[in-house]
Amino acid sequence: MAERNETMGTTYEKDMVGDGVCSLQKVIPPQKREGNHAVKYVLIGISACFLFVMLVLPLAVVVINALKEGWAVYKENLLDEYTVKAFQLTMLATVVAVAVNTVFGIFASYLLSKFYFRGRQVLAALIDLPFSVSPVIAGLIFILTFGNIGWMGEFLKSHHIKIVFAVPGVILATVFVTLPFVFRELFPVMNAQGKEEEEAAALMGAGGFTIFRRITFPHIKWALLYGMILCTARALGEFGAVSVISGHLRGKTNTLPLHVEILYNEFHTTAAFAVSSILVILAVGILVLRNLVEWKRK
């Protein structure tokens, strides 16, 4: 049963609920607004033009220049010895960086979201440091730390450990620049989740791993996957820090971005665009995967 009452153009509805409780609901009629369609279409046009010039056109140029001498030349450039080695090193550095930062991100986000201690904010700020430090500066820091003239140079040299201008240096630089990505995706989710469910499970006798597997992980699984995807994308395209610490040793410490630079500087433009197309394909695949994860999260 409902009674309607109109006051100054506003309609109120009084509903009688079966348990005798009355609720007063304000019924607001939908408003029809005449928007400025010209402004909307102008903004859409500007956005479309910007995306075309900054994204679609460069990708199309890469593909066109990579294939302009034919499929046979394109395949030959992709199967070049140095290209294959650069691809293998890029994949190795990416896999190690994602694995290390995934483990670190889970531990760090769990620590900072479930426990409160002095210096907590300082630790969170330090984890974000790679966002604010230039990758070139990061590479220089590693050289001054692990190089022959660095703080640990004598120790590493005496133990026959080579980091700078070697594969470990490339991996170390990649891990550093991708450090915050997984943590930054997990920390807000864990912080919003709180710790009441984990504490209740602990009081009921559940172990630490069981609590994480049955309670914590289901809440963070999509954020974790999203952070790993972002970490992968950043690791694949890393140039600055790796360029400084690698030494540009062809076939040894060159990743795909460095190999593209060398080919372009040597005026092998077709080969440079062919190798660039590998990164384009990987980037598009990662973009599709990221959108799927975002859709799943919603």
C-alpha positions as a Markdown table, in Angstrom:
| # | Residue | x | y | z |
|---|---|---|---|---|
| 1 | Met | 0.0 | 0.0 | 0.0 |
| 2 | Ala | 1.4 | 3.4 | -0.9 |
| 3 | Glu | 0.3 | 7.0 | -0.5 |
| 4 | Arg | 1.6 | 9.8 | -2.7 |
| 5 | Asn | 2.1 | 13.4 | -1.6 |
| 6 | Glu | 3.2 | 16.2 | -3.8 |
| 7 | Thr | 4.9 | 19.3 | -2.4 |
| 8 | Met | 6.2 | 22.1 | -4.6 |
| 9 | Gly | 6.7 | 19.9 | -7.6 |
| 10 | Thr | 8.5 | 17.1 | -5.7 |
| 11 | Thr | 6.8 | 13.8 | -5.2 |
| 12 | Tyr | 7.1 | 11.8 | -2.0 |
| 13 | Glu | 6.0 | 8.2 | -1.6 |
| 14 | Lys | 5.0 | 6.7 | 1.7 |
| 15 | Asp | 5.3 | 2.9 | 1.7 |
| 16 | Met | 3.7 | 0.7 | 4.3 |
| 17 | Val | 5.9 | -2.3 | 5.0 |
| 18 | Gly | 4.4 | -5.5 | 6.3 |
| 19 | Asp | 6.0 | -5.3 | 9.7 |
| 20 | Gly | 4.3 | -1.9 | 10.4 |
| 21 | Val | 7.4 | 0.1 | 9.6 |
| 22 | Cys | 6.9 | 3.2 | 7.4 |
| 23 | Ser | 9.6 | 4.4 | 5.1 |
| 24 | Leu | 9.5 | 7.8 | 3.3 |
| 25 | Gln | 11.1 | 7.7 | -0.1 |
| 26 | Lys | 11.8 | 10.7 | -2.2 |
| 27 | Val | 11.0 | 10.0 | -5.8 |
| 28 | Ile | 13.0 | 12.2 | -8.1 |
| 29 | Pro | 11.9 | 12.3 | -11.7 |
| 30 | Pro | 14.7 | 11.8 | -14.3 |
| 31 | Gln | 16.1 | 15.1 | -15.6 |
| 32 | Lys | 16.6 | 15.6 | -19.3 |
| 33 | Arg | 19.6 | 17.8 | -20.0 |
| 34 | Glu | 20.5 | 19.1 | -23.4 |
| 35 | Gly | 24.2 | 18.7 | -23.5 |
| 36 | Asn | 26.5 | 20.6 | -25.9 |
| 37 | His | 27.0 | 17.9 | -28.6 |
| 38 | Ala | 29.6 | 20.1 | -30.4 |
| 39 | Val | 31.9 | 20.1 | -27.4 |
| 40 | Lys | 31.5 | 16.4 | -27.0 |
| 41 | Tyr | 32.4 | 15.6 | -30.6 |
| 42 | Val | 35.3 | 18.0 | -30.6 |
| 43 | Leu | 36.8 | 16.3 | -27.6 |
| 44 | Ile | 36.3 | 12.9 | -29.1 |
| 45 | Gly | 37.9 | 14.1 | -32.3 |
| 46 | Ile | 40.9 | 15.5 | -30.5 |
| 47 | Ser | 41.4 | 12.3 | -28.5 |
| 48 | Ala | 41.1 | 10.1 | -31.6 |
| 49 | Cys | 43.6 | 12.3 | -33.5 |
| 50 | Phe | 46.0 | 12.2 | -30.5 |
| 51 | Leu | 45.8 | 8.4 | -30.2 |
| 52 | Phe | 46.3 | 8.0 | -34.0 |
| 53 | Val | 49.3 | 10.3 | -34.1 |
| 54 | Met | 51.0 | 9.0 | -30.9 |
| 55 | Leu | 50.1 | 5.3 | -31.0 |
| 56 | Val | 48.5 | 3.9 | -34.2 |
| 57 | Leu | 50.7 | 5.7 | -36.7 |
| 58 | Pro | 54.1 | 4.8 | -35.0 |
| 59 | Leu | 53.0 | 1.2 | -34.8 |
| 60 | Ala | 51.9 | 1.1 | -38.4 |
| 61 | Val | 55.3 | 2.7 | -39.4 |
| 62 | Val | 57.2 | 0.0 | -37.6 |
| 63 | Val | 55.2 | -2.8 | -39.3 |
| 64 | Ile | 55.4 | -1.2 | -42.8 |
| 65 | Asn | 59.2 | -0.6 | -42.6 |
| 66 | Ala | 59.8 | -4.0 | -41.1 |
| 67 | Leu | 58.1 | -5.7 | -44.1 |
| 68 | Lys | 59.1 | -3.3 | -46.9 |
| 69 | Glu | 61.8 | -5.5 | -48.3 |
| 70 | Gly | 59.7 | -8.7 | -48.2 |
| 71 | Trp | 58.9 | -11.5 | -45.9 |
| 72 | Ala | 62.1 | -13.4 | -46.6 |
| 73 | Val | 64.3 | -10.4 | -45.5 |
| 74 | Tyr | 62.0 | -9.9 | -42.4 |
| 75 | Lys | 62.4 | -13.5 | -41.4 |
| 76 | Glu | 66.2 | -13.4 | -42.0 |
| 77 | Asn | 66.4 | -10.3 | -39.7 |
| 78 | Leu | 64.4 | -12.1 | -37.0 |
| 79 | Leu | 66.5 | -15.2 | -37.1 |
| 80 | Asp | 69.8 | -13.3 | -37.0 |
| 81 | Glu | 72.2 | -14.7 | -34.4 |
| 82 | Tyr | 72.5 | -11.5 | -32.4 |
| 83 | Thr | 68.7 | -10.9 | -32.6 |
| 84 | Val | 68.1 | -14.4 | -31.2 |
| 85 | Lys | 70.6 | -13.9 | -28.4 |
| 86 | Ala | 69.2 | -10.4 | -27.6 |
| 87 | Phe | 65.7 | -11.9 | -27.4 |
| 88 | Gln | 66.9 | -14.7 | -25.1 |
| 89 | Leu | 68.5 | -12.3 | -22.7 |
| 90 | Thr | 65.5 | -10.0 | -22.7 |
| 91 | Met | 63.2 | -13.0 | -21.8 |
| 92 | Leu | 65.7 | -14.1 | -19.1 |
| 93 | Ala | 65.9 | -10.7 | -17.5 |
| 94 | Thr | 62.1 | -10.3 | -17.7 |
| 95 | Val | 61.3 | -13.7 | -16.2 |
| 96 | Val | 63.8 | -13.2 | -13.3 |
| 97 | Ala | 62.5 | -9.6 | -12.7 |
| 98 | Val | 58.9 | -10.7 | -12.6 |
| 99 | Ala | 59.6 | -13.7 | -10.4 |
| 100 | Val | 61.7 | -11.7 | -7.9 |
| 101 | Asn | 59.4 | -8.7 | -7.8 |
| 102 | Thr | 56.3 | -10.9 | -7.4 |
| 103 | Val | 57.7 | -12.6 | -4.3 |
| 104 | Phe | 59.0 | -9.3 | -3.0 |
| 105 | Gly | 55.7 | -7.5 | -3.8 |
| 106 | Ile | 53.6 | -10.1 | -1.9 |
| 107 | Phe | 55.9 | -10.1 | 1.2 |
| 108 | Ala | 56.2 | -6.3 | 1.3 |
| 109 | Ser | 52.5 | -5.5 | 0.7 |
| 110 | Tyr | 51.6 | -8.1 | 3.4 |
| 111 | Leu | 54.1 | -6.6 | 5.8 |
| 112 | Leu | 53.0 | -3.0 | 5.3 |
| 113 | Ser | 49.2 | -3.8 | 5.2 |
| 114 | Lys | 48.9 | -6.3 | 8.1 |
| 115 | Phe | 51.5 | -4.9 | 10.6 |
| 116 | Tyr | 52.1 | -1.5 | 12.0 |
| 117 | Phe | 55.5 | -0.4 | 13.1 |
| 118 | Arg | 57.8 | 2.6 | 13.2 |
| 119 | Gly | 59.3 | 3.5 | 9.8 |
| 120 | Arg | 56.5 | 1.9 | 7.9 |
| 121 | Gln | 55.9 | 4.9 | 5.7 |
| 122 | Val | 59.7 | 5.3 | 5.1 |
| 123 | Leu | 59.8 | 1.7 | 3.8 |
| 124 | Ala | 56.9 | 2.3 | 1.5 |
| 125 | Ala | 58.6 | 5.4 | 0.1 |
| 126 | Leu | 61.8 | 3.5 | -0.5 |
| 127 | Ile | 60.0 | 0.9 | -2.5 |
| 128 | Asp | 58.6 | 3.7 | -4.8 |
| 129 | Leu | 62.1 | 5.1 | -5.3 |
| 130 | Pro | 62.6 | 3.5 | -8.8 |
| 131 | Phe | 59.6 | 5.6 | -10.0 |
| 132 | Ser | 61.4 | 8.8 | -9.2 |
| 133 | Val | 65.0 | 7.9 | -10.1 |
| 134 | Ser | 66.0 | 8.1 | -13.7 |
| 135 | Pro | 67.0 | 4.7 | -15.1 |
| 136 | Val | 70.2 | 6.1 | -16.4 |
| 137 | Ile | 71.1 | 7.3 | -12.9 |
| 138 | Ala | 70.2 | 3.9 | -11.6 |
| 139 | Gly | 72.6 | 2.2 | -14.0 |
| 140 | Leu | 75.3 | 4.6 | -13.0 |
| 141 | Ile | 74.7 | 3.9 | -9.3 |
| 142 | Phe | 75.1 | 0.2 | -10.0 |
| 143 | Ile | 78.4 | 0.8 | -11.8 |
| 144 | Leu | 79.7 | 2.9 | -8.9 |
| 145 | Thr | 78.6 | 0.2 | -6.5 |
| 146 | Phe | 79.6 | -3.0 | -8.3 |
| 147 | Gly | 82.1 | -1.8 | -10.9 |
| 148 | Asn | 85.9 | -2.2 | -10.6 |
| 149 | Ile | 86.2 | 1.3 | -9.1 |
| 150 | Gly | 83.0 | 0.9 | -7.0 |
| 151 | Trp | 82.5 | 0.2 | -3.3 |
| 152 | Met | 82.3 | -3.6 | -3.8 |
| 153 | Gly | 84.7 | -3.7 | -6.8 |
| 154 | Glu | 87.6 | -5.2 | -4.9 |
| 155 | Phe | 85.5 | -7.8 | -3.2 |
| 156 | Leu | 83.8 | -8.9 | -6.4 |
| 157 | Lys | 87.0 | -9.0 | -8.3 |
| 158 | Ser | 88.8 | -11.1 | -5.7 |
| 159 | His | 85.9 | -13.6 | -5.8 |
| 160 | His | 85.8 | -13.6 | -9.6 |
| 161 | Ile | 82.2 | -12.3 | -9.6 |
| 162 | Lys | 81.4 | -10.0 | -12.6 |
| 163 | Ile | 78.2 | -7.9 | -12.5 |
| 164 | Val | 78.9 | -4.8 | -14.5 |
| 165 | Phe | 79.1 | -5.3 | -18.3 |
| 166 | Ala | 77.7 | -8.8 | -17.7 |
| 167 | Val | 74.4 | -10.7 | -17.7 |
| 168 | Pro | 73.9 | -10.3 | -13.9 |
| 169 | Gly | 74.1 | -6.5 | -14.2 |
| 170 | Val | 71.4 | -6.5 | -16.9 |
| 171 | Ile | 69.2 | -8.6 | -14.7 |
| 172 | Leu | 69.9 | -6.5 | -11.6 |
| 173 | Ala | 69.1 | -3.3 | -13.5 |
| 174 | Thr | 65.8 | -4.8 | -14.8 |
| 175 | Val | 64.8 | -5.9 | -11.3 |
| 176 | Phe | 65.5 | -2.5 | -9.9 |
| 177 | Val | 63.4 | -0.5 | -12.4 |
| 178 | Thr | 60.4 | -2.9 | -12.1 |
| 179 | Leu | 60.6 | -3.2 | -8.3 |
| 180 | Pro | 57.4 | -1.2 | -7.3 |
| 181 | Phe | 54.9 | -2.5 | -9.9 |
| 182 | Val | 53.6 | -5.7 | -8.1 |
| 183 | Phe | 53.8 | -4.0 | -4.7 |
| 184 | Arg | 51.8 | -1.0 | -5.9 |
| 185 | Glu | 49.0 | -3.2 | -7.2 |
| 186 | Leu | 48.8 | -5.5 | -4.1 |
| 187 | Phe | 49.2 | -3.0 | -1.3 |
| 188 | Pro | 45.9 | -1.1 | -1.7 |
| 189 | Val | 43.9 | -4.3 | -2.0 |
| 190 | Met | 45.5 | -5.9 | 1.1 |
| 191 | Asn | 45.2 | -2.6 | 3.0 |
| 192 | Ala | 41.5 | -2.4 | 2.1 |
| 193 | Gln | 40.9 | -6.0 | 3.0 |
| 194 | Gly | 42.1 | -5.5 | 6.6 |
| 195 | Lys | 43.2 | -8.4 | 8.8 |
| 196 | Glu | 40.0 | -9.4 | 10.6 |
| 197 | Glu | 39.5 | -12.5 | 8.5 |
| 198 | Glu | 43.1 | -13.7 | 8.9 |
| 199 | Glu | 42.9 | -13.2 | 12.7 |
| 200 | Ala | 39.7 | -15.1 | 12.9 |
| 201 | Ala | 41.2 | -18.0 | 10.9 |
| 202 | Ala | 44.2 | -18.0 | 13.1 |
| 203 | Leu | 42.1 | -18.2 | 16.3 |
| 204 | Met | 40.4 | -21.2 | 14.7 |
| 205 | Gly | 43.7 | -23.0 | 14.4 |
| 206 | Ala | 44.6 | -22.4 | 10.7 |
| 207 | Gly | 48.2 | -22.2 | 9.8 |
| 208 | Gly | 49.9 | -19.3 | 8.1 |
| 209 | Phe | 50.1 | -20.9 | 4.6 |
| 210 | Thr | 46.5 | -22.1 | 4.8 |
| 211 | Ile | 45.4 | -18.6 | 5.8 |
| 212 | Phe | 47.2 | -17.1 | 2.8 |
| 213 | Arg | 45.9 | -19.7 | 0.4 |
| 214 | Arg | 42.3 | -19.8 | 1.5 |
| 215 | Ile | 41.7 | -16.2 | 2.6 |
| 216 | Thr | 44.3 | -13.7 | 1.4 |
| 217 | Phe | 45.1 | -15.0 | -2.1 |
| 218 | Pro | 41.5 | -15.1 | -3.4 |
| 219 | His | 41.2 | -11.4 | -2.6 |
| 220 | Ile | 44.5 | -10.4 | -4.3 |
| 221 | Lys | 44.8 | -12.8 | -7.2 |
| 222 | Trp | 43.6 | -10.4 | -9.9 |
| 223 | Ala | 45.6 | -7.5 | -8.5 |
| 224 | Leu | 48.7 | -9.8 | -8.4 |
| 225 | Leu | 48.2 | -10.9 | -12.0 |
| 226 | Tyr | 47.7 | -7.3 | -13.1 |
| 227 | Gly | 50.9 | -6.2 | -11.3 |
| 228 | Met | 52.8 | -9.0 | -12.9 |
| 229 | Ile | 51.6 | -7.9 | -16.4 |
| 230 | Leu | 52.7 | -4.3 | -15.7 |
| 231 | Cys | 56.1 | -5.6 | -14.5 |
| 232 | Thr | 56.5 | -7.7 | -17.6 |
| 233 | Ala | 55.7 | -4.8 | -19.9 |
| 234 | Arg | 58.2 | -2.5 | -18.1 |
| 235 | Ala | 60.9 | -5.1 | -18.1 |
| 236 | Leu | 60.6 | -5.9 | -21.8 |
| 237 | Gly | 61.0 | -2.2 | -22.8 |
| 238 | Glu | 63.7 | -1.2 | -20.3 |
| 239 | Phe | 66.5 | 0.7 | -22.0 |
| 240 | Gly | 68.2 | 3.4 | -19.8 |
| 241 | Ala | 69.6 | 1.4 | -16.8 |
| 242 | Val | 70.4 | -1.6 | -19.0 |
| 243 | Ser | 72.2 | 0.6 | -21.5 |
| 244 | Val | 74.5 | 2.0 | -18.9 |
| 245 | Ile | 75.4 | -1.2 | -17.1 |
| 246 | Ser | 75.5 | -3.6 | -20.0 |
| 247 | Gly | 78.4 | -2.1 | -22.0 |
| 248 | His | 76.6 | -2.8 | -25.3 |
| 249 | Leu | 78.4 | -6.1 | -25.8 |
| 250 | Arg | 76.7 | -7.6 | -28.9 |
| 251 | Gly | 75.6 | -11.2 | -28.4 |
| 252 | Lys | 76.4 | -11.0 | -24.7 |
| 253 | Thr | 74.7 | -8.2 | -22.8 |
| 254 | Asn | 72.5 | -6.6 | -25.5 |
| 255 | Thr | 68.7 | -6.8 | -24.9 |
| 256 | Leu | 66.2 | -6.2 | -27.7 |
| 257 | Pro | 65.9 | -2.4 | -27.1 |
| 258 | Leu | 69.7 | -2.1 | -27.1 |
| 259 | His | 70.0 | -4.2 | -30.3 |
| 260 | Val | 67.4 | -2.0 | -32.0 |
| 261 | Glu | 69.5 | 1.0 | -31.2 |
| 262 | Ile | 72.7 | -0.5 | -32.5 |
| 263 | Leu | 71.1 | -1.6 | -35.8 |
| 264 | Tyr | 69.6 | 1.9 | -36.3 |
| 265 | Asn | 72.9 | 3.6 | -35.5 |
| 266 | Glu | 74.6 | 1.4 | -38.1 |
| 267 | Phe | 71.9 | 2.4 | -40.7 |
| 268 | His | 70.4 | -1.1 | -40.8 |
| 269 | Thr | 66.9 | 0.5 | -40.6 |
| 270 | Thr | 65.0 | -2.4 | -42.0 |
| 271 | Ala | 66.6 | -4.8 | -39.5 |
| 272 | Ala | 66.0 | -2.3 | -36.7 |
| 273 | Phe | 62.3 | -2.1 | -37.5 |
| 274 | Ala | 62.1 | -5.9 | -37.9 |
| 275 | Val | 63.5 | -6.3 | -34.4 |
| 276 | Ser | 61.2 | -3.5 | -33.1 |
| 277 | Ser | 58.2 | -5.4 | -34.5 |
| 278 | Ile | 58.9 | -8.2 | -31.9 |
| 279 | Leu | 58.5 | -5.7 | -29.1 |
| 280 | Val | 55.4 | -4.3 | -30.8 |
| 281 | Ile | 53.8 | -7.8 | -30.9 |
| 282 | Leu | 54.7 | -8.4 | -27.3 |
| 283 | Ala | 53.3 | -5.1 | -26.3 |
| 284 | Val | 50.0 | -5.7 | -28.1 |
| 285 | Gly | 49.7 | -9.1 | -26.5 |
| 286 | Ile | 50.4 | -7.7 | -23.0 |
| 287 | Leu | 47.8 | -4.9 | -23.7 |
| 288 | Val | 45.1 | -7.5 | -24.6 |
| 289 | Leu | 46.0 | -9.6 | -21.5 |
| 290 | Arg | 45.9 | -6.5 | -19.3 |
| 291 | Asn | 42.4 | -5.6 | -20.6 |
| 292 | Leu | 41.2 | -9.1 | -19.9 |
| 293 | Val | 42.5 | -9.0 | -16.4 |
| 294 | Glu | 40.8 | -5.6 | -15.8 |
| 295 | Trp | 37.6 | -7.0 | -17.1 |
| 296 | Lys | 37.9 | -10.0 | -14.8 |
| 297 | Arg | 38.6 | -7.7 | -11.8 |
| 298 | Lys | 35.3 | -5.8 | -12.4 |
